[in-house]
Amino acid sequence: MKAIICTKYGPPEVLQITEVEKPKIKDDEVLIKIHATTVTAGDVKLRSSDFPYMYWLPSRLMFGLTKPKNKIPGCELAGEIVTIGKNVKNFKSGDQVFGYSGFTFGANAEYISLHEEGVLAKKPINMSFEQAAAVPVGALTALHFLRRSIIQNGQKVLIYGASGSVGTYAIQLAKYFGTEVTALCSTSNLEFVRALGANEVIDYTNEDLAKCKKTYDIIFDTVGKSSFSNCKRLLNKDASIY
């Protein structure tokens, strides 16, 4: 099968398309023919080894000291199951699925093997493979932190970086949980995040969050650009910052 491989850290030019062996599946795994995959900001940082100074060594020890441990990058995918292991019960050949391979990566290829109990689900029929492949990282990250904040119906939530991968899912999930959402983004994305369901939209290029007089139950900074002191001032009692 064809796959993108990364045999050393560096710029995009270190990536190569080459022939590699098709994965073999275990009894509790499925083999997926990939129709769509992604390149995330995390993939770019990993390929270039662009880690903050204090995390550089731990990251290299985790992902590969002198070169990536896993040569095939990519962790988001959507495709069709072509083979199942003899103990697989949740899926069958022909199922259209989408999922996340985690730190084993391997999604930037024609085929991948995944455990049936991993982050894998049947693709909704009203989603394309391209749409489904872009769901796992952003949606799961947003869901994780919103659940940690013990989000509840009726709360007021501020989402910083609302037009990015995590932010767009955070808006929709926060609305699903019955909250009032204020979204912070740039001018070009105002209508986009409003269409996702935000009750109020703040253009950070024209408005200073530090001067905001409203308070919130949850502040979700998806891009790590707000200051803790500013956020703390905007929080209600017993509120959460993430």
HUZI-V878502 format. One record per residue. N is the residue number from 1. RES is the residue in one small letter. PSI is psi in radians with two decimals (999 if undefined). NEAR is the number of other ideal C-beta (glycine too) atoms within 12 Angstrom. D_FIRST is the distance of its C-alpha to the first C-alpha in Angstrom with 1 decimal. Layout:
[[N;RES;PSI;NEAR;D_FIRST] [N;RES;PSI;NEAR;D_FIRST]]
This chain:
[[1;m;2.77;25;0.0] [2;k;2.54;18;3.8] [3;a;2.71;30;6.6] [4;i;2.28;32;10.3] [5;i;2.64;27;12.0] [6;c;1.86;36;15.7] [7;t;-0.07;23;17.4] [8;k;2.79;19;20.9] [9;y;2.57;28;23.2] [10;g;-2.83;18;24.4] [11;p;3.10;13;24.3] [12;p;-0.45;15;21.3] [13;e;-0.26;12;20.9] [14;v;-0.23;21;19.5] [15;l;2.47;27;16.2] [16;q;2.57;21;13.5] [17;i;2.17;15;10.3] [18;t;2.99;18;8.2] [19;e;2.27;13;5.4] [20;v;2.94;22;5.6] [21;e;2.39;16;6.2] [22;k;2.43;22;5.6] [23;p;2.55;28;9.1] [24;k;2.49;14;12.1] [25;i;2.63;26;14.9] [26;k;3.11;20;18.6] [27;d;-0.46;16;21.5] [28;d;0.40;20;22.0] [29;e;2.87;29;18.5] [30;v;2.62;39;16.4] [31;l;2.19;33;12.7] [32;i;2.25;45;12.3] [33;k;2.04;29;10.2] [34;i;2.21;41;11.1] [35;h;-0.45;27;13.3] [36;a;2.47;31;15.1] [37;t;-3.12;38;15.3] [38;t;2.92;34;18.0] [39;v;1.90;27;19.3] [40;t;2.96;29;22.5] [41;a;-0.60;23;25.5] [42;g;-0.66;28;24.7] [43;d;-0.71;32;21.3] [44;v;-0.78;22;23.2] [45;k;-0.72;19;25.8] [46;l;-0.80;33;23.5] [47;r;-0.67;36;21.6] [48;s;-0.09;24;25.0] [49;s;0.72;27;26.8] [50;d;1.28;20;29.4] [51;f;2.59;21;31.2] [52;p;2.60;12;35.0] [53;y;-0.78;10;37.0] [54;m;-0.31;8;38.1] [55;y;0.02;16;34.6] [56;w;-0.92;18;32.9] [57;l;-0.84;14;33.3] [58;p;-0.66;13;32.5] [59;s;-0.72;24;29.3] [60;r;-0.65;19;28.2] [61;l;-0.59;13;29.1] [62;m;-0.79;17;27.1] [63;f;-0.16;31;23.9] [64;g;2.11;22;24.2] [65;l;-0.85;16;27.3] [66;t;-0.31;12;26.2] [67;k;2.78;19;22.5] [68;p;2.32;32;20.2] [69;k;-0.71;22;19.7] [70;n;1.96;30;16.5] [71;k;-0.51;27;14.3] [72;i;2.00;38;12.1] [73;p;-3.09;41;14.8] [74;g;2.39;41;15.7] [75;c;-0.14;37;17.5] [76;e;2.48;41;18.1] [77;l;2.77;50;16.1] [78;a;2.46;37;16.8] [79;g;-2.74;37;15.0] [80;e;2.35;29;15.4] [81;i;2.22;36;15.6] [82;v;-0.44;26;14.1] [83;t;2.51;27;15.3] [84;i;2.61;29;18.2] [85;g;2.80;25;19.8] [86;k;-0.34;13;23.2] [87;n;0.04;16;25.2] [88;v;2.28;27;23.7] [89;k;-0.40;13;26.6] [90;n;-0.27;22;25.9] [91;f;2.85;33;23.0] [92;k;2.84;18;21.9] [93;s;2.39;18;19.0] [94;g;-0.26;17;19.2] [95;d;2.34;27;20.6] [96;q;2.21;31;19.7] [97;v;2.90;41;19.6] [98;f;2.69;42;19.7] [99;g;-2.97;45;19.9] [100;y;2.20;36;19.9] [101;s;-0.13;38;18.1] [102;g;-2.64;23;20.9] [103;f;0.07;22;21.1] [104;t;-0.31;26;18.0] [105;f;-2.55;35;16.1] [106;g;0.07;39;12.3] [107;a;-0.27;43;12.4] [108;n;1.08;37;11.2] [109;a;3.04;36;7.5] [110;e;-0.51;30;6.0] [111;y;2.70;33;7.2] [112;i;2.58;48;10.2] [113;s;2.35;37;13.0] [114;l;2.61;40;16.5] [115;h;2.44;27;20.0] [116;e;-0.38;30;21.9] [117;e;0.14;18;24.8] [118;g;-2.87;29;22.9] [119;v;1.46;26;23.2] [120;l;2.35;36;21.7] [121;a;2.78;26;23.7] [122;k;2.41;23;23.7] [123;k;2.28;30;23.4] [124;p;2.48;15;26.9] [125;i;-0.35;11;27.0] [126;n;0.19;8;28.8] [127;m;2.46;20;26.0] [128;s;2.91;18;23.1] [129;f;-0.68;27;19.6] [130;e;-0.75;19;20.4] [131;q;-0.76;20;23.7] [132;a;-0.65;32;22.5] [133;a;-0.45;36;19.8] [134;a;0.09;29;22.7] [135;v;-0.86;36;24.9] [136;p;-0.95;39;24.2] [137;v;-0.93;35;25.2] [138;g;-0.81;33;28.2] [139;a;-0.78;31;29.5] [140;l;-0.63;25;29.2] [141;t;-0.82;31;30.9] [142;a;-0.78;39;33.6] [143;l;-0.72;26;34.2] [144;h;-0.88;22;34.5] [145;f;-0.57;29;37.1] [146;l;-0.67;37;39.0] [147;r;-0.67;21;39.4] [148;r;-0.52;15;40.5] [149;s;-0.04;31;43.1] [150;i;0.95;17;44.4] [151;i;2.43;33;44.3] [152;q;2.69;20;47.0] [153;n;2.36;15;48.2] [154;g;-0.15;13;50.7] [155;q;2.85;30;49.6] [156;k;2.20;30;49.2] [157;v;2.30;50;45.8] [158;l;2.19;47;45.1] [159;i;2.01;49;41.5] [160;y;2.24;38;41.1] [161;g;0.82;35;38.1] [162;a;-0.19;45;37.9] [163;s;0.00;34;35.6] [164;g;-3.06;33;32.5] [165;s;-0.90;28;29.7] [166;v;-0.73;37;31.8] [167;g;-0.72;41;35.0] [168;t;-0.67;34;34.1] [169;y;-0.59;34;33.2] [170;a;-0.71;49;36.2] [171;i;-0.90;44;38.5] [172;q;-0.69;28;37.3] [173;l;-0.72;34;37.3] [174;a;-0.65;45;40.8] [175;k;-0.67;30;42.1] [176;y;-0.66;21;40.7] [177;f;0.02;26;42.8] [178;g;0.49;18;45.8] [179;t;2.91;32;46.4] [180;e;2.08;27;47.8] [181;v;2.23;41;45.2] [182;t;2.19;39;46.0] [183;a;2.34;42;43.1] [184;l;2.14;44;43.2] [185;c;-3.07;38;41.2] [186;s;2.96;25;41.7] [187;t;-0.77;17;43.5] [188;s;-0.28;13;40.6] [189;n;0.13;26;39.2] [190;l;-0.88;24;42.5] [191;e;-0.58;16;42.1] [192;f;-0.88;21;38.4] [193;v;-0.50;38;39.3] [194;r;-0.68;23;42.5] [195;a;-0.41;17;40.5] [196;l;-0.17;29;38.5] [197;g;0.04;28;41.8] [198;a;2.34;33;43.5] [199;n;-0.62;25;47.2] [200;e;2.51;25;48.0] [201;v;2.29;31;46.1] [202;i;2.24;35;47.1] [203;d;1.88;23;46.3] [204;y;-0.23;32;46.1] [205;t;-0.30;14;46.8] [206;n;-0.32;14;50.2] [207;e;2.41;20;51.1] [208;d;2.00;15;51.6] [209;l;-0.51;30;50.4] [210;a;-0.38;16;53.0] [211;k;0.02;13;55.7] [212;c;2.40;24;54.4] [213;k;-0.07;11;57.1] [214;k;2.77;22;55.0] [215;t;2.77;22;53.8] [216;y;2.77;42;50.8] [217;d;-0.51;32;49.8] [218;i;2.33;39;46.2] [219;i;2.08;41;44.8] [220;f;1.78;46;41.1] [221;d;1.82;32;40.1] [222;t;-0.16;37;36.3] [223;v;-0.05;23;36.3] [224;g;0.62;18;38.8] [225;k;-0.11;18;41.3] [226;s;2.67;30;44.4] [227;s;2.57;17;47.1] [228;f;-0.67;15;48.1] [229;s;-0.72;12;51.7] [230;n;-0.74;23;51.3] [231;c;-0.74;28;49.2] [232;k;-0.65;18;51.7] [233;r;-0.48;22;54.5] [234;l;0.01;32;52.7] [235;l;2.49;28;52.2] [236;n;2.96;20;54.4] [237;k;2.43;9;55.8] [238;d;0.48;14;53.3] [239;a;3.10;25;50.4] [240;s;2.52;28;46.9] [241;i;2.30;28;44.9] [242;y;999;35;41.1]]
